[in-house]
Every structure is written in structure tokens, then in C-alpha cells.
Amino acid sequence: MENSNMTLILRAAAAALVVAASTTAASADCTREVLQSFTRQSNTDMVRKEMNLIGETGPFTMTIDYVKPDRMRQVVKTLTAPDKPTETILVGSDAWSRTGTDAWQKLDKSTTDQIVSFFKSTFAETPANVGTFECLGAETIEGQKVRAFKGLDEPKQKTPEQIEAEKRGEKPAEAPKNEAVRVVYLDVGTGLPARIIFAREGMLDKPIFKEVYSYPTDIKIEKPAG
């Protein structure tokens, strides 16, 4: 269970931090603004990410709290068993996991090393590149004023239809022309990342993947008791 959840984490991170290869002159300023925002985020002490994704077993939510220098808590809830979340905690070089109210189990070194690497690559380290972007302009989402940036030269993302076909053991059809695009939203007031979505063109209000950021100042992550 722990290893499958770690796979989900790494896939989510890969989706959120896909790197594009080239930057055009027209998009250079927009790309620079996004990079500066994520650099600013890497310098904060605490970050919370709340994600909505579609996995091999259907829709699920994932909440990840980061606390520098080396603490992380991740909670995964599936649509089919929301009362039995899988929780993982990282403190320093040690990690633990449990499902629901089960006893905490210390994770093996290999799995822990993956978690530590994930922590460093997604929060602790300053990003070298976040892709190539064009500016979409300002808007308000759920009362928050943001600036939107569309990713360019994005790799193809699997559609829900392709995922379902793979589950049935069928060869998935080629992605349609309106394949998913990535949009990053930056908070106008703070300049920090506010959310990331992957959605089909013209359907940004119905994302396939959504990641929302917040910046609490009171997150506490401790080793499990016992």
C-alpha cells in the first residue's frame, strides 16, 4: 500500500512540475514570472498542497503539508473509502505510514529515501526550470485574485477515457486534439503559486488534475507516538 501511494505521489509531482524544453522571446517574461513565483515558494517555511486526481482506482484527493527543514505529512483519501485515509509522515530521515486508525508502521529505507527525494525536489530545493509559459491575464477564482499562465509545448496527458481503456486491458485511443493543457495561477497579492490545473482546451472549469496551494503558519508535524 505504501509503495503504491508513493507512486501516486511521484506521478502527481511529475504532472505538476513537467519541464518544457524551449523558451521563446514572446513568452520569456511570463516564464520568468512563474519561475520567480516557485522560487519564492521554495523559500517559505510551510506549504500545503491539496490535490484532486484520477488514479488507477478512480478519483482521490491528496493533501501534503511541508515544513522546513525536513518534515512532511501526506494524506490520501479515495472516493470509495473516504473514512480510511492513508497517512504518511516524514521527520528527518525517518518515515511512517498508516491506514485509517491502524497502528503506525515505520517505512523501509528505500521507500523513505523516495519520500525524502520527493520532499527535496518539490519544495526544499529552488527549481531550476518550471517549463515555458504564456500570459493569460488576471482573473478571480473563488474570491482570490490571480494571474493565469498557460504552459507551452506540454507533453501529452492521459485522458479519463484512455485511463479507463487501460484498466480494461484495451489499447487506448490516441489523445484527441483538445488534449490537456497546464495552467498555473499566481496570487496577485503575494506573488506565490495559488493553483495548478491540467484541463482540456475550453474546459478549464473541469480540470483533470487540480492542485491548490495555501500557506498556513501553524502546521505541526511530529513523530507518531508509540
DRENMARMAR-209108 format. One record per atom (N, C-alpha, C): residue number from 1; atom name; x, y, z; residue in one letter. Coordinates in nm, 2 decimals. Layout:
N
NUM/CA/X/Y/Z/A
...
% end
This chain:
226
1/N/0.08/-0.12/0.00/M
1/CA/0.00/0.00/0.00/M
1/C/0.09/0.12/0.00/M
2/N/0.19/0.12/0.08/E
2/CA/0.27/0.24/0.09/E
2/C/0.34/0.27/-0.04/E
3/N/0.39/0.16/-0.11/N
3/CA/0.46/0.18/-0.23/N
3/C/0.37/0.23/-0.34/N
4/N/0.25/0.18/-0.35/S
4/CA/0.15/0.23/-0.45/S
4/C/0.12/0.38/-0.42/S
5/N/0.11/0.41/-0.30/N
5/CA/0.08/0.56/-0.27/N
5/C/0.20/0.64/-0.31/N
6/N/0.32/0.59/-0.29/M
6/CA/0.43/0.67/-0.32/M
6/C/0.44/0.69/-0.48/M
7/N/0.39/0.59/-0.55/T
7/CA/0.39/0.60/-0.70/T
7/C/0.29/0.71/-0.73/T
8/N/0.18/0.72/-0.66/L
8/CA/0.08/0.82/-0.69/L
8/C/0.14/0.96/-0.66/L
9/N/0.21/0.97/-0.55/I
9/CA/0.28/1.10/-0.51/I
9/C/0.37/1.14/-0.63/I
10/N/0.46/1.05/-0.67/L
10/CA/0.56/1.09/-0.77/L
10/C/0.49/1.12/-0.90/L
11/N/0.38/1.05/-0.94/R
11/CA/0.31/1.09/-1.06/R
11/C/0.25/1.22/-1.05/R
12/N/0.19/1.25/-0.94/A
12/CA/0.13/1.39/-0.92/A
12/C/0.24/1.49/-0.93/A
13/N/0.35/1.47/-0.87/A
13/CA/0.46/1.57/-0.87/A
13/C/0.51/1.59/-1.02/A
14/N/0.52/1.48/-1.09/A
14/CA/0.56/1.49/-1.23/A
14/C/0.46/1.57/-1.31/A
15/N/0.34/1.54/-1.29/A
15/CA/0.23/1.62/-1.36/A
15/C/0.24/1.76/-1.33/A
16/N/0.26/1.80/-1.20/A
16/CA/0.26/1.94/-1.16/A
16/C/0.39/2.01/-1.20/A
17/N/0.50/1.94/-1.22/L
17/CA/0.63/2.01/-1.24/L
17/C/0.69/1.97/-1.38/L
18/N/0.61/1.93/-1.48/V
18/CA/0.66/1.90/-1.61/V
18/C/0.75/2.01/-1.66/V
19/N/0.86/1.97/-1.72/V
19/CA/0.96/2.07/-1.77/V
19/C/0.95/2.07/-1.92/V
20/N/0.93/2.19/-1.98/A
20/CA/0.93/2.20/-2.12/A
20/C/1.07/2.25/-2.17/A
21/N/1.11/2.22/-2.29/A
21/CA/1.25/2.24/-2.33/A
21/C/1.29/2.38/-2.38/A
22/N/1.20/2.45/-2.44/S
22/CA/1.24/2.58/-2.50/S
22/C/1.16/2.69/-2.45/S
23/N/1.22/2.81/-2.46/T
23/CA/1.16/2.94/-2.42/T
23/C/1.17/3.04/-2.54/T
24/N/1.05/3.09/-2.59/T
24/CA/1.05/3.19/-2.69/T
24/C/1.06/3.33/-2.63/T
25/N/1.10/3.42/-2.72/A
25/CA/1.12/3.56/-2.67/A
25/C/0.98/3.61/-2.62/A
26/N/0.87/3.58/-2.69/A
26/CA/0.74/3.63/-2.65/A
26/C/0.70/3.58/-2.52/A
27/N/0.74/3.46/-2.48/S
27/CA/0.69/3.40/-2.35/S
27/C/0.80/3.42/-2.24/S
28/N/0.91/3.48/-2.27/A
28/CA/1.02/3.48/-2.17/A
28/C/0.98/3.55/-2.04/A
29/N/0.91/3.67/-2.05/D
29/CA/0.87/3.74/-1.93/D
29/C/0.77/3.66/-1.85/D
30/N/0.68/3.59/-1.92/C
30/CA/0.57/3.51/-1.85/C
30/C/0.64/3.39/-1.78/C
31/N/0.73/3.33/-1.85/T
31/CA/0.80/3.21/-1.79/T
31/C/0.88/3.26/-1.67/T
32/N/0.95/3.37/-1.68/R
32/CA/1.03/3.42/-1.57/R
32/C/0.94/3.45/-1.45/R
33/N/0.82/3.50/-1.47/E
33/CA/0.74/3.53/-1.36/E
33/C/0.69/3.41/-1.28/E
34/N/0.66/3.30/-1.36/V
34/CA/0.63/3.17/-1.30/V
34/C/0.74/3.11/-1.22/V
35/N/0.86/3.11/-1.28/L
35/CA/0.98/3.06/-1.22/L
35/C/1.01/3.14/-1.09/L
36/N/1.00/3.27/-1.09/Q
36/CA/1.02/3.35/-0.97/Q
36/C/0.92/3.32/-0.86/Q
37/N/0.80/3.29/-0.90/S
37/CA/0.70/3.26/-0.80/S
37/C/0.73/3.13/-0.73/S
38/N/0.77/3.02/-0.81/F
38/CA/0.80/2.89/-0.74/F
38/C/0.93/2.90/-0.67/F
39/N/1.02/2.99/-0.71/T
39/CA/1.14/3.01/-0.63/T
39/C/1.11/3.08/-0.50/T
40/N/1.02/3.17/-0.50/R
40/CA/0.97/3.23/-0.37/R
40/C/0.90/3.13/-0.28/R
41/N/0.83/3.04/-0.35/Q
41/CA/0.76/2.93/-0.27/Q
41/C/0.86/2.84/-0.20/Q
42/N/0.97/2.81/-0.27/S
42/CA/1.08/2.73/-0.21/S
42/C/1.15/2.79/-0.09/S
43/N/1.13/2.92/-0.08/N
43/CA/1.19/2.99/0.04/N
43/C/1.10/3.01/0.15/N
44/N/0.97/2.97/0.14/T
44/CA/0.88/2.97/0.25/T
44/C/0.90/2.86/0.35/T
45/N/0.86/2.87/0.47/D
45/CA/0.88/2.77/0.57/D
45/C/0.77/2.66/0.57/D
46/N/0.65/2.69/0.53/M
46/CA/0.54/2.60/0.53/M
46/C/0.46/2.61/0.40/M
47/N/0.41/2.50/0.35/V
47/CA/0.33/2.50/0.23/V
47/C/0.23/2.38/0.24/V
48/N/0.10/2.41/0.20/R
48/CA/0.00/2.30/0.20/R
48/C/-0.04/2.28/0.05/R
49/N/-0.04/2.16/0.00/K
49/CA/-0.09/2.13/-0.13/K
49/C/-0.22/2.04/-0.12/K
50/N/-0.32/2.08/-0.18/E
50/CA/-0.44/2.00/-0.19/E
50/C/-0.48/1.96/-0.33/E
51/N/-0.47/1.83/-0.36/M
51/CA/-0.49/1.79/-0.50/M
51/C/-0.61/1.70/-0.52/M
52/N/-0.67/1.71/-0.64/N
52/CA/-0.77/1.63/-0.69/N
52/C/-0.72/1.56/-0.81/N
53/N/-0.72/1.42/-0.81/L
53/CA/-0.66/1.35/-0.92/L
53/C/-0.75/1.23/-0.95/L
54/N/-0.71/1.17/-1.07/I
54/CA/-0.78/1.04/-1.11/I
54/C/-0.67/0.94/-1.12/I
55/N/-0.68/0.83/-1.03/G
55/CA/-0.58/0.73/-1.03/G
55/C/-0.63/0.60/-1.08/G
56/N/-0.55/0.49/-1.06/E
56/CA/-0.59/0.36/-1.12/E
56/C/-0.72/0.31/-1.06/E
57/N/-0.75/0.35/-0.93/T
57/CA/-0.87/0.30/-0.87/T
57/C/-0.98/0.41/-0.87/T
58/N/-0.97/0.51/-0.94/G
58/CA/-1.07/0.62/-0.95/G
58/C/-1.02/0.75/-0.89/G
59/N/-1.12/0.84/-0.87/P
59/CA/-1.08/0.97/-0.82/P
59/C/-1.03/0.96/-0.67/P
60/N/-0.94/1.05/-0.64/F
60/CA/-0.89/1.06/-0.50/F
60/C/-0.84/1.20/-0.47/F
61/N/-0.83/1.23/-0.34/T
61/CA/-0.77/1.36/-0.30/T
61/C/-0.64/1.33/-0.23/T
62/N/-0.55/1.42/-0.24/M
62/CA/-0.42/1.41/-0.17/M
62/C/-0.39/1.55/-0.11/M
63/N/-0.36/1.55/0.02/T
63/CA/-0.32/1.67/0.09/T
63/C/-0.18/1.65/0.14/T
64/N/-0.09/1.74/0.11/I
64/CA/0.05/1.73/0.16/I
64/C/0.09/1.86/0.23/I
65/N/0.14/1.85/0.35/D
65/CA/0.19/1.96/0.43/D
65/C/0.35/1.95/0.43/D
66/N/0.41/2.06/0.40/Y
66/CA/0.56/2.07/0.41/Y
66/C/0.60/2.16/0.51/Y
67/N/0.69/2.12/0.60/V
67/CA/0.75/2.21/0.70/V
67/C/0.90/2.20/0.69/V
68/N/0.97/2.31/0.66/K
68/CA/1.12/2.31/0.66/K
68/C/1.17/2.29/0.80/K
69/N/1.29/2.22/0.81/P
69/CA/1.37/2.18/0.70/P
69/C/1.35/2.04/0.64/P
70/N/1.27/1.96/0.72/D
70/CA/1.27/1.82/0.67/D
70/C/1.14/1.74/0.72/D
71/N/1.03/1.81/0.72/R
71/CA/0.91/1.74/0.77/R
71/C/0.79/1.75/0.66/R
72/N/0.72/1.64/0.65/M
72/CA/0.61/1.63/0.55/M
72/C/0.51/1.54/0.60/M
73/N/0.38/1.57/0.58/R
73/CA/0.27/1.48/0.61/R
73/C/0.18/1.48/0.48/R
74/N/0.15/1.36/0.44/Q
74/CA/0.06/1.33/0.32/Q
74/C/-0.06/1.25/0.36/Q
75/N/-0.18/1.29/0.32/V
75/CA/-0.30/1.22/0.35/V
75/C/-0.37/1.19/0.21/V
76/N/-0.40/1.07/0.18/V
76/CA/-0.47/1.03/0.06/V
76/C/-0.61/0.97/0.10/V
77/N/-0.71/1.03/0.03/K
77/CA/-0.85/0.98/0.06/K
77/C/-0.91/0.94/-0.08/K
78/N/-0.96/0.82/-0.08/T
78/CA/-1.03/0.77/-0.21/T
78/C/-1.18/0.80/-0.20/T
79/N/-1.24/0.81/-0.31/L
79/CA/-1.38/0.83/-0.32/L
79/C/-1.46/0.71/-0.26/L
80/N/-1.40/0.59/-0.27/T
80/CA/-1.47/0.47/-0.23/T
80/C/-1.46/0.45/-0.08/T
81/N/-1.35/0.50/-0.02/A
81/CA/-1.33/0.48/0.13/A
81/C/-1.27/0.61/0.19/A
82/N/-1.35/0.71/0.19/P
82/CA/-1.30/0.84/0.25/P
82/C/-1.27/0.84/0.39/P
83/N/-1.34/0.74/0.46/D
83/CA/-1.32/0.73/0.61/D
83/C/-1.19/0.65/0.65/D
84/N/-1.12/0.60/0.55/K
84/CA/-1.00/0.52/0.57/K
84/C/-0.88/0.59/0.49/K
85/N/-0.84/0.70/0.53/P
85/CA/-0.73/0.77/0.46/P
85/C/-0.60/0.70/0.49/P
86/N/-0.51/0.71/0.39/T
86/CA/-0.37/0.66/0.41/T
86/C/-0.29/0.78/0.44/T
87/N/-0.22/0.78/0.56/E
87/CA/-0.14/0.89/0.60/E
87/C/0.01/0.85/0.61/E
88/N/0.09/0.94/0.56/T
88/CA/0.24/0.92/0.57/T
88/C/0.30/1.04/0.63/T
89/N/0.40/1.02/0.72/I
89/CA/0.47/1.13/0.79/I
89/C/0.62/1.11/0.77/I
90/N/0.69/1.22/0.74/L
90/CA/0.83/1.22/0.73/L
90/C/0.89/1.32/0.83/L
91/N/0.98/1.27/0.91/V
91/CA/1.05/1.36/1.01/V
91/C/1.20/1.33/0.99/V
92/N/1.27/1.42/0.94/G
92/CA/1.42/1.39/0.92/G
92/C/1.44/1.28/0.82/G
93/N/1.51/1.18/0.86/S
93/CA/1.54/1.06/0.77/S
93/C/1.45/0.94/0.80/S
94/N/1.34/0.96/0.88/D
94/CA/1.25/0.85/0.92/D
94/C/1.11/0.88/0.86/D
95/N/1.04/0.78/0.83/A
95/CA/0.90/0.79/0.77/A
95/C/0.81/0.68/0.83/A
96/N/0.68/0.71/0.84/W
96/CA/0.58/0.62/0.89/W
96/C/0.46/0.63/0.81/W
97/N/0.38/0.52/0.81/S
97/CA/0.25/0.53/0.74/S
97/C/0.15/0.44/0.81/S
98/N/0.02/0.48/0.79/R
98/CA/-0.09/0.40/0.84/R
98/C/-0.21/0.43/0.76/R
99/N/-0.31/0.33/0.77/T
99/CA/-0.44/0.35/0.70/T
99/C/-0.55/0.36/0.80/T
100/N/-0.63/0.46/0.79/G
100/CA/-0.74/0.48/0.89/G
100/C/-0.68/0.50/1.03/G
101/N/-0.73/0.41/1.12/T
101/CA/-0.69/0.42/1.26/T
101/C/-0.59/0.31/1.30/T
102/N/-0.54/0.24/1.20/D
102/CA/-0.44/0.13/1.22/D
102/C/-0.31/0.19/1.29/D
103/N/-0.24/0.10/1.34/A
103/CA/-0.11/0.14/1.41/A
103/C/-0.01/0.19/1.30/A
104/N/0.07/0.29/1.35/W
104/CA/0.17/0.34/1.26/W
104/C/0.28/0.23/1.23/W
105/N/0.33/0.23/1.11/Q
105/CA/0.43/0.14/1.07/Q
105/C/0.55/0.22/1.01/Q
106/N/0.67/0.19/1.06/K
106/CA/0.79/0.26/1.01/K
106/C/0.82/0.21/0.87/K
107/N/0.85/0.29/0.78/L
107/CA/0.87/0.25/0.64/L
107/C/1.02/0.21/0.62/L
108/N/1.04/0.12/0.52/D
108/CA/1.18/0.08/0.50/D
108/C/1.26/0.19/0.43/D
109/N/1.39/0.17/0.43/K
109/CA/1.48/0.28/0.39/K
109/C/1.46/0.32/0.24/K
110/N/1.43/0.22/0.16/S
110/CA/1.41/0.25/0.02/S
110/C/1.29/0.34/0.00/S
111/N/1.18/0.31/0.06/T
111/CA/1.06/0.39/0.05/T
111/C/1.09/0.53/0.11/T
112/N/1.15/0.53/0.23/T
112/CA/1.18/0.66/0.29/T
112/C/1.27/0.75/0.21/T
113/N/1.37/0.69/0.14/D
113/CA/1.46/0.76/0.05/D
113/C/1.38/0.83/-0.06/D
114/N/1.28/0.76/-0.11/Q
114/CA/1.19/0.81/-0.22/Q
114/C/1.12/0.94/-0.17/Q
115/N/1.07/0.92/-0.04/I
115/CA/0.99/1.04/0.01/I
115/C/1.08/1.16/0.04/I
116/N/1.20/1.13/0.09/V
116/CA/1.30/1.24/0.11/V
116/C/1.33/1.31/-0.02/V
117/N/1.36/1.23/-0.13/S
117/CA/1.39/1.28/-0.26/S
117/C/1.27/1.37/-0.31/S
118/N/1.15/1.32/-0.29/F
118/CA/1.03/1.39/-0.33/F
118/C/1.02/1.52/-0.26/F
119/N/1.04/1.52/-0.13/F
119/CA/1.04/1.64/-0.05/F
119/C/1.13/1.75/-0.10/F
120/N/1.25/1.70/-0.13/K
120/CA/1.36/1.80/-0.18/K
120/C/1.32/1.86/-0.31/K
121/N/1.28/1.77/-0.40/S
121/CA/1.26/1.81/-0.54/S
121/C/1.13/1.90/-0.56/S
122/N/1.03/1.88/-0.47/T
122/CA/0.91/1.96/-0.48/T
122/C/0.89/2.08/-0.39/T
123/N/0.98/2.09/-0.29/F
123/CA/0.96/2.20/-0.20/F
123/C/1.09/2.26/-0.15/F
124/N/1.18/2.17/-0.10/A
124/CA/1.30/2.22/-0.03/A
124/C/1.40/2.29/-0.13/A
125/N/1.41/2.24/-0.25/E
125/CA/1.51/2.29/-0.34/E
125/C/1.45/2.40/-0.44/E
126/N/1.53/2.50/-0.47/T
126/CA/1.49/2.60/-0.56/T
126/C/1.48/2.54/-0.70/T
127/N/1.37/2.56/-0.77/P
127/CA/1.35/2.50/-0.91/P
127/C/1.45/2.56/-1.01/P
128/N/1.51/2.48/-1.09/A
128/CA/1.59/2.53/-1.20/A
128/C/1.51/2.57/-1.32/A
129/N/1.40/2.51/-1.34/N
129/CA/1.31/2.53/-1.46/N
129/C/1.17/2.48/-1.43/N
130/N/1.07/2.55/-1.47/V
130/CA/0.93/2.51/-1.45/V
130/C/0.86/2.49/-1.58/V
131/N/0.93/2.51/-1.69/G
131/CA/0.86/2.50/-1.82/G
131/C/0.85/2.63/-1.89/G
132/N/0.77/2.64/-1.99/T
132/CA/0.76/2.76/-2.08/T
132/C/0.61/2.80/-2.07/T
133/N/0.59/2.93/-2.05/F
133/CA/0.45/2.98/-2.03/F
133/C/0.42/3.11/-2.11/F
134/N/0.29/3.12/-2.14/E
134/CA/0.24/3.25/-2.20/E
134/C/0.14/3.30/-2.10/E
135/N/0.13/3.44/-2.10/C
135/CA/0.04/3.50/-2.00/C
135/C/-0.10/3.50/-2.05/C
136/N/-0.20/3.46/-1.96/L
136/CA/-0.34/3.46/-2.00/L
136/C/-0.41/3.58/-1.94/L
137/N/-0.35/3.65/-1.84/G
137/CA/-0.42/3.76/-1.78/G
137/C/-0.47/3.74/-1.64/G
138/N/-0.53/3.84/-1.58/A
138/CA/-0.58/3.84/-1.44/A
138/C/-0.72/3.79/-1.44/A
139/N/-0.76/3.72/-1.33/E
139/CA/-0.90/3.68/-1.31/E
139/C/-0.92/3.66/-1.16/E
140/N/-1.04/3.63/-1.12/T
140/CA/-1.07/3.59/-0.98/T
140/C/-1.13/3.45/-0.97/T
141/N/-1.07/3.37/-0.89/I
141/CA/-1.11/3.23/-0.87/I
141/C/-1.14/3.21/-0.72/I
142/N/-1.27/3.18/-0.69/E
142/CA/-1.31/3.15/-0.56/E
142/C/-1.27/3.27/-0.46/E
143/N/-1.29/3.39/-0.51/G
143/CA/-1.26/3.51/-0.44/G
143/C/-1.11/3.55/-0.43/G
144/N/-1.03/3.47/-0.49/Q
144/CA/-0.88/3.50/-0.49/Q
144/C/-0.84/3.56/-0.63/Q
145/N/-0.78/3.68/-0.62/K
145/CA/-0.73/3.75/-0.74/K
145/C/-0.60/3.68/-0.79/K
146/N/-0.60/3.63/-0.91/V
146/CA/-0.48/3.56/-0.96/V
146/C/-0.44/3.60/-1.10/V
147/N/-0.32/3.57/-1.14/R
147/CA/-0.28/3.59/-1.28/R
147/C/-0.26/3.45/-1.33/R
148/N/-0.31/3.42/-1.46/A
148/CA/-0.30/3.29/-1.51/A
148/C/-0.19/3.28/-1.62/A
149/N/-0.13/3.16/-1.63/F
149/CA/-0.02/3.14/-1.72/F
149/C/-0.04/3.00/-1.78/F
150/N/-0.04/2.99/-1.91/K
150/CA/-0.06/2.86/-1.98/K
150/C/0.07/2.80/-2.02/K
151/N/0.09/2.67/-1.99/G
151/CA/0.21/2.60/-2.03/G
151/C/0.21/2.58/-2.18/G
152/N/0.33/2.59/-2.24/L
152/CA/0.35/2.57/-2.38/L
152/C/0.43/2.44/-2.40/L
153/N/0.41/2.38/-2.52/D
153/CA/0.49/2.26/-2.55/D
153/C/0.48/2.15/-2.45/D
154/N/0.35/2.13/-2.40/E
154/CA/0.33/2.03/-2.29/E
154/C/0.33/1.89/-2.35/E
155/N/0.39/1.79/-2.28/P
155/CA/0.37/1.65/-2.32/P
155/C/0.23/1.61/-2.31/P
156/N/0.19/1.51/-2.39/K
156/CA/0.05/1.46/-2.39/K
156/C/0.02/1.40/-2.25/K
157/N/-0.10/1.44/-2.20/Q
157/CA/-0.15/1.38/-2.08/Q
157/C/-0.26/1.28/-2.11/Q
158/N/-0.27/1.18/-2.03/K
158/CA/-0.38/1.08/-2.05/K
158/C/-0.51/1.13/-2.02/K
159/N/-0.61/1.10/-2.10/T
159/CA/-0.75/1.15/-2.07/T
159/C/-0.82/1.04/-1.99/T
160/N/-0.93/1.07/-1.92/P
160/CA/-1.01/0.97/-1.85/P
160/C/-1.04/0.85/-1.93/P
161/N/-1.08/0.88/-2.06/E
161/CA/-1.11/0.77/-2.15/E
161/C/-0.99/0.67/-2.17/E
162/N/-0.87/0.73/-2.18/Q
162/CA/-0.76/0.64/-2.20/Q
162/C/-0.73/0.56/-2.08/Q
163/N/-0.74/0.63/-1.96/I
163/CA/-0.72/0.56/-1.83/I
163/C/-0.82/0.44/-1.82/I
164/N/-0.94/0.46/-1.85/E
164/CA/-1.04/0.35/-1.84/E
164/C/-1.01/0.24/-1.94/E
165/N/-0.97/0.27/-2.06/A
165/CA/-0.93/0.17/-2.16/A
165/C/-0.82/0.08/-2.11/A
166/N/-0.72/0.15/-2.05/E
166/CA/-0.61/0.07/-1.99/E
166/C/-0.65/-0.02/-1.88/E
167/N/-0.74/0.02/-1.80/K
167/CA/-0.80/-0.06/-1.69/K
167/C/-0.86/-0.19/-1.75/K
168/N/-0.93/-0.18/-1.86/R
168/CA/-0.99/-0.29/-1.92/R
168/C/-0.90/-0.38/-2.00/R
169/N/-0.77/-0.34/-2.01/G
169/CA/-0.67/-0.41/-2.08/G
169/C/-0.68/-0.38/-2.23/G
170/N/-0.74/-0.27/-2.27/E
170/CA/-0.75/-0.24/-2.41/E
170/C/-0.65/-0.14/-2.45/E
171/N/-0.62/-0.13/-2.58/K
171/CA/-0.53/-0.03/-2.63/K
171/C/-0.60/0.10/-2.63/K
172/N/-0.55/0.20/-2.56/P
172/CA/-0.62/0.33/-2.56/P
172/C/-0.61/0.40/-2.69/P
173/N/-0.71/0.48/-2.72/A
173/CA/-0.71/0.56/-2.84/A
173/C/-0.62/0.67/-2.83/A
174/N/-0.57/0.72/-2.94/E
174/CA/-0.49/0.84/-2.94/E
174/C/-0.56/0.96/-2.87/E
175/N/-0.48/1.04/-2.81/A
175/CA/-0.54/1.16/-2.74/A
175/C/-0.61/1.25/-2.84/A
176/N/-0.72/1.30/-2.81/P
176/CA/-0.79/1.39/-2.91/P
176/C/-0.71/1.52/-2.92/P
177/N/-0.75/1.60/-3.02/K
177/CA/-0.68/1.73/-3.04/K
177/C/-0.69/1.82/-2.92/K
178/N/-0.80/1.82/-2.85/N
178/CA/-0.82/1.91/-2.73/N
178/C/-0.76/1.84/-2.61/N
179/N/-0.63/1.79/-2.62/E
179/CA/-0.57/1.73/-2.51/E
179/C/-0.54/1.83/-2.40/E
180/N/-0.51/1.77/-2.28/A
180/CA/-0.49/1.86/-2.16/A
180/C/-0.38/1.96/-2.18/A
181/N/-0.41/2.08/-2.12/V
181/CA/-0.31/2.18/-2.11/V
181/C/-0.29/2.22/-1.97/V
182/N/-0.17/2.27/-1.93/R
182/CA/-0.14/2.31/-1.80/R
182/C/-0.16/2.46/-1.78/R
183/N/-0.22/2.50/-1.67/V
183/CA/-0.24/2.64/-1.64/V
183/C/-0.20/2.66/-1.49/V
184/N/-0.11/2.76/-1.47/V
184/CA/-0.06/2.79/-1.34/V
184/C/-0.12/2.93/-1.30/V
185/N/-0.17/2.94/-1.18/Y
185/CA/-0.23/3.06/-1.13/Y
185/C/-0.14/3.11/-1.01/Y
186/N/-0.10/3.24/-1.02/L
186/CA/-0.02/3.30/-0.92/L
186/C/-0.11/3.41/-0.84/L
187/N/-0.10/3.41/-0.71/D
187/CA/-0.17/3.50/-0.63/D
187/C/-0.12/3.65/-0.66/D
188/N/-0.21/3.74/-0.69/V
188/CA/-0.17/3.87/-0.72/V
188/C/-0.11/3.94/-0.61/V
189/N/-0.16/3.92/-0.49/G
189/CA/-0.11/3.99/-0.37/G
189/C/0.03/3.95/-0.32/G
190/N/0.05/3.82/-0.32/T
190/CA/0.17/3.76/-0.26/T
190/C/0.28/3.72/-0.37/T
191/N/0.23/3.70/-0.49/G
191/CA/0.32/3.65/-0.59/G
191/C/0.35/3.51/-0.58/G
192/N/0.29/3.44/-0.49/L
192/CA/0.31/3.29/-0.47/L
192/C/0.22/3.21/-0.56/L
193/N/0.26/3.09/-0.59/P
193/CA/0.17/3.00/-0.66/P
193/C/0.04/2.98/-0.59/P
194/N/-0.07/2.98/-0.66/A
194/CA/-0.21/2.96/-0.59/A
194/C/-0.27/2.83/-0.63/A
195/N/-0.25/2.79/-0.76/R
195/CA/-0.30/2.66/-0.80/R
195/C/-0.24/2.62/-0.94/R
196/N/-0.25/2.49/-0.97/I
196/CA/-0.21/2.44/-1.10/I
196/C/-0.33/2.35/-1.14/I
197/N/-0.36/2.35/-1.27/I
197/CA/-0.46/2.26/-1.32/I
197/C/-0.41/2.20/-1.45/I
198/N/-0.46/2.08/-1.48/F
198/CA/-0.45/2.02/-1.62/F
198/C/-0.59/2.01/-1.66/F
199/N/-0.62/2.06/-1.78/A
199/CA/-0.76/2.05/-1.83/A
199/C/-0.76/2.06/-1.98/A
200/N/-0.87/2.01/-2.04/R
200/CA/-0.88/2.02/-2.19/R
200/C/-0.90/2.17/-2.23/R
201/N/-0.86/2.20/-2.35/E
201/CA/-0.88/2.33/-2.40/E
201/C/-1.03/2.37/-2.40/E
202/N/-1.06/2.48/-2.35/G
202/CA/-1.20/2.52/-2.34/G
202/C/-1.28/2.47/-2.23/G
203/N/-1.21/2.39/-2.14/M
203/CA/-1.28/2.32/-2.03/M
203/C/-1.20/2.34/-1.90/M
204/N/-1.15/2.46/-1.88/L
204/CA/-1.06/2.49/-1.77/L
204/C/-1.14/2.48/-1.63/L
205/N/-1.27/2.49/-1.64/D
205/CA/-1.35/2.48/-1.52/D
205/C/-1.38/2.33/-1.48/D
206/N/-1.33/2.24/-1.56/K
206/CA/-1.35/2.10/-1.53/K
206/C/-1.21/2.03/-1.55/K
207/N/-1.12/2.06/-1.46/P
207/CA/-0.98/2.00/-1.47/P
207/C/-0.97/1.85/-1.45/P
208/N/-0.88/1.79/-1.52/I
208/CA/-0.85/1.65/-1.49/I
208/C/-0.77/1.64/-1.37/I
209/N/-0.68/1.74/-1.34/F
209/CA/-0.59/1.74/-1.23/F
209/C/-0.60/1.88/-1.17/F
210/N/-0.61/1.90/-1.04/K
210/CA/-0.61/2.03/-0.98/K
210/C/-0.52/2.02/-0.85/K
211/N/-0.44/2.12/-0.83/E
211/CA/-0.35/2.13/-0.71/E
211/C/-0.37/2.28/-0.66/E
212/N/-0.41/2.29/-0.54/V
212/CA/-0.43/2.42/-0.48/V
212/C/-0.33/2.44/-0.36/V
213/N/-0.27/2.56/-0.36/Y
213/CA/-0.17/2.59/-0.26/Y
213/C/-0.22/2.68/-0.15/Y
214/N/-0.18/2.66/-0.03/S
214/CA/-0.21/2.76/0.08/S
214/C/-0.08/2.76/0.16/S
215/N/-0.07/2.87/0.25/Y
215/CA/0.05/2.89/0.32/Y
215/C/0.02/2.92/0.47/Y
216/N/-0.03/2.81/0.54/P
216/CA/-0.05/2.83/0.69/P
216/C/0.08/2.85/0.76/P
217/N/0.07/2.91/0.88/T
217/CA/0.19/2.93/0.96/T
217/C/0.19/2.85/1.09/T
218/N/0.09/2.76/1.10/D
218/CA/0.08/2.68/1.23/D
218/C/0.08/2.53/1.20/D
219/N/0.14/2.48/1.09/I
219/CA/0.15/2.34/1.07/I
219/C/0.25/2.28/1.17/I
220/N/0.20/2.17/1.23/K
220/CA/0.29/2.09/1.32/K
220/C/0.30/1.95/1.28/K
221/N/0.41/1.90/1.26/I
221/CA/0.43/1.76/1.22/I
221/C/0.53/1.69/1.31/I
222/N/0.49/1.59/1.38/E
222/CA/0.57/1.53/1.48/E
222/C/0.58/1.38/1.45/E
223/N/0.68/1.31/1.51/K
223/CA/0.69/1.17/1.50/K
223/C/0.56/1.10/1.57/K
224/N/0.51/0.99/1.51/P
224/CA/0.40/0.93/1.57/P
224/C/0.43/0.88/1.71/P
225/N/0.33/0.89/1.80/A
225/CA/0.35/0.84/1.94/A
225/C/0.36/0.69/1.94/A
226/N/0.44/0.63/2.03/G
226/CA/0.44/0.49/2.05/G
226/C/0.55/0.42/1.97/G
% end
